[in-house]
């Protein structure tokens, strides 16, 4: 049994991992930068250690500092969460070399799937459908230009070592190709220190569908169905849901099996996600594999009753999966909204500043994952996500209605957020009909931006009370335990998990 875990991350995902550790009886060790001294994940951990200054390169990306803390605190395992070092095979290997358990996939699997061109070649060999395209690790811009004629337009220029929407350009005509190649190459070099590019046919009106997989070290691999992630802006996800309104039972089975085949082809162990692009006509193609826990994993947990994080620890400890594919079912519908401190009317730029007051919704079948408290600051150094709000209901229409009410009962003062934008998107006809594809938001952004609300008496009173009570500095609420009505708790959404713990 694992006894003490270093959580090599911050924010809501660190808090989420701690919840699982508490239920498993695993002690938790947090790390923090100087900007996160009073952060919620620091307060919830059994122990916490300062590892550096606010810039990630000096703290959360400092693998030597992280391993030093792991040894100092007497940890026997490391969970990387998502982002930061979670998909760095060198860090995973360093953890293993240090005699610690890595709560994630094998380093060789991370390495193979981390380079999109390598992943495409592996998937083709395994019989997993891939988007038609062109790849050559030694391709020059001139070679890519020539190959584009064979791929056809529209096409996508993509960074070989990319992710997070960076290093991507959509090209619809030859005249725009050269600038797109140069722009993507420069962005890829800056973001990933890897200028390699490849080309893919651009799928018009595509749906971004990803499949959750779990694999143990005993040869068992299953999928936990799909998540629809098509509600995106500039290739960044905003709303995720499951089941997908696009998939038929037959297509769901085909994609699930393709995801399992993909995981087996790379010798995958632990939790991962295989991402596909699907057409309205029912075709689907492999995009990439994320070798970590996904931001949107809660929707899968709510419809399957499986605690993915607890199972990550069980698999890392050498245990077999407690179920087979035949045991798994989708029950009901779940939707996740990412609430950001950002300004949708200003290009969704982060809204840097202090969250003067944050009151998440506390409603039946609504889960809130957050690492933010009243008084916390949104800085330039980290992602400006305030919370993930997840709603569950027996039907999709019910889940949408519940999410709308949850967002309306979310109070965030002191910073601009995307709450109104999320509400407008959820209540749009396209979303209600399940017709959101990966281009919808960018194409219809003007109609999805609601008018600025009038400043009413309640808002004026709230601001005045805030200034009078604390002179502009909100006090932080006491941290409660996972079982005493904490509105942040991931476990207030359903009575219990049905499988996996």
Phi, psi and omega in degrees: 000140175282143187241331185210125188242130167276123177262106187273059183196188183217180170065208189296326182289327175295318178297318180299317180294321179299323179300316179296318180298319180300319181288334180270353182077024178263126177288150186242141177238120179261155170239153182208153174268174179298335179282346186246023184306320184253020184293157183297322180293332177290318181292327183277340184287156174290325176219155179215143185227134174286132181238358178157186181284175187299318181304132184306323180300334181263001183218273189290345176257007181270092185296324179297318179295320180296314180292327177297317178295319180303317179288318181298322184273353180075036180284152173247357179207162180227127173249125185270353184066221174231160184074190180046243187261012188295332181243031176257106184298331180292324177290317178302316180293322179296323177297314180295319179296334179278002178084017181255159177273130178265117181273075183180186183283166179298146180306323182294328178290320177299316182296315183292320183273349181284340176253115190299325180292321176296317180298318179300316181295319178297317181293321177300318180294331181272000180081013176276128183295133178240156179294132176305138182186200181218133177217140176198114184300343181252015184293133172272172177299324180293320178294321178294321178298318180292319181293332181301327180296326179282323179293318180094159181250149358287153179222168178244132169267127186227146177285132182296324182254027192270185179169166177067021178082003182270149178072029181239135174222139173261127183238126183253348181208157184302321185300333183265359189292314185300313180297322180295318179297315181294318179295317180294321180296315180296319180292321179295319179298317182291318186279323189237001185055037183210107186275000185294141180233160169216170184242143174224147171299134179276124181271111180292140178053038181285152174250131179273107181243129178237149183241125178282131176237153173226137178219139177255180182274009182251013177091007180263127178226131178226163169246151179246040174072191193251165169230133175272122184233035186281340180285091186228155169234125181050045176069013177252129183290144179239312180231136177233149180210162173208139359291163176286134176291347182277326193279138168272164177304321181293316180293323177300316180295319180296314181292322178298317179293322177298321179294319177297318178298321179297315180296317180295325182297333182255006180067042189284143174223140180093198185269139177204173182224129177257123185256137180232157167250130183239148179259158177301338181277354176102005172279152174214151184221145177294137174253303183192171172237128176267116188268059183190180170286140181267153175306321188268018181300334182301326182294324176295318180300320185288328182269343179254341184074019182252129176272102186294323183289318176299322178290329174301317179293320180297316179296317180298331179277000176095007181280149174282159175301139183276008181208166174250176179301324182293340180279343189270139179220150167267125179232118179081196184221140180228143179229137176242134173245135176265114180267118184244150166275091183203164183248101180300334181277355180233052177066022181059032177292143179303142179261088183290136179153196184259134172277095186296322179210131178229116176236100180288161178290146176233092187223156176300140177059030172235126180248140178236121173252116183208149173247011185255143173233162174305133180096348179287157182253142169266118185249172178286349190274335188228167179303137185274022179289130178271317183197160166251125178249127186236126180246142181232141175204171181288337180230163178295316179299321178293321179294321178297313181298319179294320179295319177302314179294322179297316179294322179293336179263012176264124182248121176227116180245149174100347180211152175286140180228175178261019182302312181296323179295316178299318178297317180297319180293315180299327184264008178283155180296322181298318179291319180300324181276355182072031185252013178290122172248184187291349181254350189301311186295313180297325182284330186244024187302319183300322181282341181269349177275110181289158177296152179297130180290148176289145179283106185268177183297325181296316181296320179297316180296317180298317179295319180295317180296324179296318180292324183283324184260084177117001177050044173089359179240112182285139176281152183269135180291156176296147180276126180260168181274167184297346188242013182246030176089015177302117183293344178279343192299134175296344189261010178268008185272325180222162183298319180196163172275141186274334181224159169076018176135000000 
